[in-house]
Amino acid sequence: MPHAVANRQRLHYLRRGSGEPLLLIQGLSGNHMHWGERFLSLLEPTFETIAYDHRGIGLSDRASPGYTIADLADDAGALLDALGVPSAHVMGVSMGGMVAQELALRAPQCVRTLTLGCTYAGGQGSVRTDPAVVQRLGQLFMAGRMGEAMRELIRYNVSERFAADPANLEPFKRIAVQLPASLDVLLAQFQAVGSHDTSGRLARIAVPTLVVHGSDDRILPVANAHAIAALIRRARLEILDGVGHLFWWERPERSAQLVRELAEAAPARQ
């Protein structure tokens, strides 16, 4: 499995497809497998996708706790540099969308277009996860009931309609068995998310930006998409009706189309 040293972290990554580079940044507890084969296959005719695992998760090396979203953004920028990619289209979802925000602010030269999915900016207008959901998941994780916790987490991440078909949930169960996320990594990521706030800086983002969110998101409510789109000049806002947090699993064709349209409409790189 390919790895690269980026920002003093040994990160696992996969490169697939052909075309302009597209850096894919996963969310809390997510790894490269959580993009799903269907979504990646739809991107590959247009992009060379670069999907990687954050420090400490998936197939990346273990990492010390105490890092921030800004540290994870530095990892992402350093990974592009290590791979010889001077700039890329960037798509970040959930916590990965927070990382993508920081990357666009800290290293704008690295970002051709920016897709922010099911994410959060912090500050006024932002809405955190329902405390009852956090409490329920926290109780399960802290009790060591990891299997039950992951099953609950999956159901919170998709719409009720999607979850009604057990076949839709099987890929997540396989991933959880194959590449489980440890409790210490989840806690470190929760801490990083807790201090994230780009709301006062998002107006500086000048690259073409898409903000996409499911209307039925129970992890980060859809109000967050409206708040982010209002702060980024000329951002395109796309709300997917009846869709939960993992919108690219529920609507892979539409999600890939939106990313493709954003890239095609962007000014050519000099």
N, C-alpha and C positions, 0 to 999 in steps of 0.2 A: 504494500500500500504506500503511495507517495506521501512524503512529508516534506515540509520546508521549515527552516528556522526563521521566525518572524518576530521581531521585538523581544528576542530572547526566549521565545516560546516555540516548541516543536509542534507544528500544527499539521493535521492530516487534511488533504484536499483531493478533489477529483476534478479533472478537466474533461468535458465532453462537448461534442458538437463542433460546428464551424461557423465562422463569422466574427463579428465584433465581440470582445469579451464582456461577459455579464457576471459580476460577482454576486453570489447569493449568500445572504447572511441570515442564519436561523435564529429562532427565538429561544426563550428560556426552556431548558431541558432538551432542546432540539439538536439533532445532528444531521449530517448530510443525507441520511436516508429519509428524513422527514419532508423532503421536497416531493417525494413520490415519483415513481417511474413515468406516470402519465404526463405530469406537468413538465418534467425534464425533457421527455421525448417531443413535446410540442415546442419547446424552446430551441432545441438543437439545430433545426434547419436554418435558424436565423443567427444564433449566438454560439460562441464558445463559452459554455457555462463553467464557472469555477465555484464549486460548492465545497465548503470547508467546515471543520468542526472547531468551535471555540476552544480556547485553552481549558484543559481539564475534562473535556467531555468527548463522547464518541471515541474515535481512534487517535485523537490528539493526546499528548503527554499530560500527566497530572500536573496541576498548578497549585501554587499557594493561594489561600484566600486573601481577601482584602483588596481586590482590584475593583475598578470603576468601569462604567460604560465608556468613558474616554480611553481607558487602557485597552478595552476591547476594540475600539475604533483604531487605535494605533496598531494593534495586531493586524487588523484588516488591511490598513495601508501598507504595512511592512510586508504582508504576504504578497500583495500585488508587486511590490518592488522585488521581492525574492524570486518571483515567477517571471520577471522581466516584462511586466505589463504596466506601462506608464499611466494608463487611465482605462477605466471600464465603466460600462453601465452598471448601476448598483441597485439591487433589490434587497431590502431588509424587512423582515416581518416580526411583529411583536417586539421582544427585546432586541432582535436584530434590526428592527426599524429604528430603535433608539441609537444603536451602534451606527447605522447608516446616517442618521442625522448628524452625529458627532463627526463622522468621517467627512461628510460634505462641508462641515464648518471648519474642521481642522486641516483638511487637505483637499481643498476644492479642485485643485488641478488633477486629482485622481478620478474625479467623478464626471462622467459624460451626461448621464441622466440619472434621476433618483426616483425609485419607486418605494414608497413608504406604505407598508401593508399592516393593517390591524394593530396599529402602534399608538404611542402616547408621547406627548412632549413635556408634560409637567406644567406647573403654573396654572394661571387662571383659565378656566374653561375646560380643563382636563378632568377626567373622571377615572378614578381607580377601580380596580376589581371590587365587586361586592364583598364586604367583609365576611359575610356568611360563607361565601365560596372559599375565601382564603382560610377561614377558621376550619372548615371541614377538611380541606386538603392538608392543612398543617397538622391537624390531629392525627390523620392517617399516616403521614410521613413520619412524624415524631414518634408514633407508636411502632414504627418499623413495619407497618402493613403496606409495603411498597406495591405489591401486586394490586391490592384493592385501591390504593391511592392513584396508581396509573390508570386504572379502569375509570375511576371517577373523573380524572383529569381529561381523559379522552372525551368523555361525554360532555363535559363543560366546554370543550373546544370546538364542538360541531353543533349544527342545528339539530333540533329534535327530529326533524324529518330525515336528515342524513343518518342519525344514530338509530333510527327505527329499523334499518336494514343491518343485521349483524355482519353481513359480508363487508360492509363499509368500514367496520372497525377492526377487522382481522389484520390489515397491514400494520396498524399501530401496535397491536399485541405482539406481532413478530419482531418489530423493531425494539420494543421494550425488553424482550427476551435476549435478542442478539446484542444490543448495545444499551444496556441499562444505565441510567444516570444515577450517580451516587448522591446520598443525602447531603454530604458536605459541599458538593458542587452546586446543587440546587440552592442551598442556603447562601452560598457566595454570590450566585446570580441574583437571588432575591435582594440581597443587600445592595448590589450594584444598581439594580432597577430602582430601589427605594430612594436613591440620591439623584436620579436623573432629572434634569430640568433644562431644556433647550428653548423654552418658550420665549425668552427675551432675546434670543439670537437667531431664530429661524428666518427673520426678515432678511438676513444676510445671504441666504441661499439664492443663487442666481441661475442654477442649472435647471433645465426642464424637469418638472416634478409631477409625479402622479401620486395621489393619495387614494388608496383603495381599502374598503372596509365592508364587512358583512353587516347587514342591518340587525341581525340577531346575535351579535357577538356578546357572549356572557363573561368573557375574560377581560376585555377592554372595550367598554361600550362605544357605540358608533359616534357618540358626541365628540370623542377624541379626534375622529377624522375631520369633522367640521372645524374644530379648533385649529388643527394643524394647517388645513387648507387655507384658512383665513389669514394665517401668519406668513405663508410663503407666497411671494408674488407670482401671480399667474399659474398657480398650481391647479392641476386638473383633479377634481374630486369625483370619484366613482363609488357609489354605494350599491352593493350587490344584495338585492332584496331576498329575504328569507334564508340568508347564509350566515353561518357562525364564524368563529374566530379563524379557523383554518380554511379560508376562502379558496385557496389554490387547490385544495383537495376536493371541495364541493363543486367548484366551477373551474376546472383546469383549462378548458378551451378559452373561456372568456378572459381568464387571468393572463394566459400566455398572449392572447391577442392584445390586451391592454399594454403589456410590457413592450411588445413588438411595435405597436403604434407610437408609443412614446419615443422609442429609439429612431424610428423612421422619420419622425417629424423634427428631430433635433438637428441643429446646425452641424454641418460636416466639421470634423476635427481638422485643424490646420497642421 
